[in-house]
Amino acid sequence: MTTTPPTLQDCLALDAQDPLRDLKQLFQLPEGVIYLDGNSLGVLPAATPARVAQVVTGEWGDGLIRSWNSAGWFDLPQRLGNQLAPLVGAGPNQLVCTDSTSINLYKVLSAALNIAREDAPQRKRIVSERSNFPTDLYIAESLARERGLELVLVEPEEVLGALDEQVAVLMLTHVNYRTGAMLDMAAVTAAAHAAGALTVWDLAHSAGAVPVDLQGAEADFAIGCGYKYLNGGPGAPAFVWAHPRHASRFWQPLSGWWGHAAPFAFTPDYQPAEGIARYLCGTQPILSLAALECGLDTLHAADALGGMAALRAKSLALTDLFIELVEARCAGHGLGLATPRAHAERGSQVSLTRINPAEPSGPSGAYAIVQALIARGVIGDFRRGDGAAHPDILRFGFTPLYIGYADVWHAVEQLREVLSTGAWQAPEFNQTHAVT
Ligand SMILES: *Cc1c(COP(=O)(O)O)cnc(C)c1O
């Protein structure tokens, strides 16, 4: 049985009925842009420019050093952590916004290794997926070298089989950045614990994108990114969470003064603060934290409209629609689906593979197709593959806060045109840039 794919009119009707449709007004999206890259850099919230300006001129300019106290600068990492906590299933005072994802990973992986190996020094392995985000693998590689441990990289279907008495820590990204595949955090964590290993979860593509329940899943440590679905701005502070049973057990390795129990006592020796506060390192980037707060506000604006559950329902509807329209309207152009169809296994993005039907063993054309789309105002991105198992990918993120159903329809229509006219073959779309 075949059904006719939704029309533009159908999509406009869905937008009209969408309870989240007005949230788009919380953002400054340029005219004529359909932004499908919020999984890489979220959109500017409309409130951010004025808020940052106020922090610069009022709190810094007028308040000067007094603002550490009078403007609440000092505990901003904790305050934002408490705002973010309910979005990822963390409790109060369990999470701080600070540093970058890479740096936070170094801290938690180091602490997790200390805890896991305290009574089991024979556990010498960190297990992760080969297709995990490279910085995660590089940080783990460095820690493994430093401590004489082994980083074991496996394919997604091999993870559970790799859990044995040699594994100290299982380090995974909840939603894969390339494919958008989502793992069952509770089940995988339970399997790791049954094997005597701890878990470190990277929520870069989960926080603000899909419901996460760190405490319900009994997870051990988590980190995540502030500039993707949390709309905190380029290079926004990231976040770090440790389960309360672990938070105070070991020092994290970057034992700077902001993680000290009494930073302004200026003692020569280090005394770590209790709990997650010890995961801070040095003086915090207040301007960036102020921008991140505006990003978190955009997510909490959905609270009264059903919160993360409503965002998730719309996200799945948008990604379902995109998949259906691509399959119906772009057939015959060598596109394939890298993202799982099952809702329980899908994040908030759709990744398409491509093999050029005219030249199956030649360049995929995926990069140029994405460039041609960007020139038409449809912004997604490209991720290079490395052979048949990991082909080149066209990546499209769907942020239900500011993407509507008609946006999806127009995006697929542009993709259809770029493919059917061969517009992507123009030389200007085939030059590579530093950041893809
Ligand atoms: C985006 C992303 C990062 C980014 O790390 P930075 O330290 O901000 O550069 C790390 N891990 C994953 C899985 C990501 O998706």
The ligand as an SDF file (V2000), in Angstrom:
LIG
                    3D

 15 15  0  0  0  0  0  0  0  0999 V2000
   29.8230   18.8800   20.0120 C   0  0  0  0  0  0  0  0  0  0  0  0
   30.4300   17.7660   20.7820 C   0  0  0  0  0  0  0  0  0  0  0  0
   31.5500   17.9890   21.5790 C   0  0  0  0  0  0  0  0  0  0  0  0
   32.1850   19.3510   21.5980 C   0  0  0  0  0  0  0  0  0  0  0  0
   33.2200   19.4540   22.4850 O   0  0  0  0  0  0  0  0  0  0  0  0
   33.8950   20.8920   22.7000 P   0  0  0  0  0  0  0  0  0  0  0  0
   34.7850   20.6960   23.8450 O   0  0  0  0  0  0  0  0  0  0  0  0
   32.7900   21.8720   22.9100 O   0  0  0  0  0  0  0  0  0  0  0  0
   34.6070   21.2310   21.4450 O   0  0  0  0  0  0  0  0  0  0  0  0
   32.0390   16.9300   22.3140 C   0  0  0  0  0  0  0  0  0  0  0  0
   31.4600   15.7120   22.2650 N   0  0  0  0  0  0  0  0  0  0  0  0
   30.3830   15.4630   21.4890 C   0  0  0  0  0  0  0  0  0  0  0  0
   29.7780   14.1040   21.4670 C   0  0  0  0  0  0  0  0  0  0  0  0
   29.8490   16.4750   20.7130 C   0  0  0  0  0  0  0  0  0  0  0  0
   28.8020   16.2420   19.9370 O   0  0  0  0  0  0  0  0  0  0  0  0
  1  2  1  0
  2  3  1  0
  2 14  2  0
  3  4  1  0
  3 10  2  0
  4  5  1  0
  5  6  1  0
  6  7  2  0
  6  8  1  0
  6  9  1  0
 10 11  1  0
 11 12  2  0
 12 13  1  0
 12 14  1  0
 14 15  1  0
M  END
$$$$
